[in-house]
Amino acid sequence: MRLLFLSCVSVVFLVGCAGRFAGLPADTPVHTLTLRWQRLVDASDKTCPRCASTEQEVQKAFAHLKTSLAPAGIQVALETQRLDEAAFFKAPLESNRIWIDGRALEDWLSAQTASSSCTGCCAGAECRTVCVGGATYEAIPAALIVRAGFLAAGEALRGGSPPPSSGVSTTISAEEP
């Protein structure tokens, strides 16, 4: 219910902000908001329960942001990146990481990152957690992603200039520089 209320308030705000772009054709986006998420995917094409849950939440947030931000002329793109096992075991805190318009989720939310032991293909590695408002999340809830997305959209409408998005999914391996 709280997410719905925040969404409604944010959409009203963003549509109001978009009024200055009224001279643009209706199908011309003012900005493309890019969600980027990366996680470990093992040789069997599997991920851990934490990342699997976050994947569902990322999809929910993407759908919600896409619908909510369209009236403001903001398109939403989703990029997913796969970390292979070698890259993951070099830097496990890079898995289950989300960026919105080139900034880490935790930056948008003034959150902290931490770690906790993970199961499945992570083999007990200390994996990323996000701490917001006194709560720690192993799987990142859609509500946090949506909140950060609205903050990024507001900045874009105020004239912020996030980096361009490539729109491609890639695999990061340990051999890359």
Buried (B, 14 or more C-beta within 10 A) or exposed (E): EEBEEBBEEBBEBBBEBBEEBEEEEEEEBBBBBBBBBBBBBBEEEEBBBBBEBBBEBBBBBBEBBBEBBBEBBBBBBBBBBBBBBEBBBEEBBBBBBBBBBEBBBBBBBEBEBBEEEBEBBBBEBEBBBBBBEEEEBBBBBBBBBBBBBBBBBBBBBEEEEBEEBEEEEEEBBEEEE
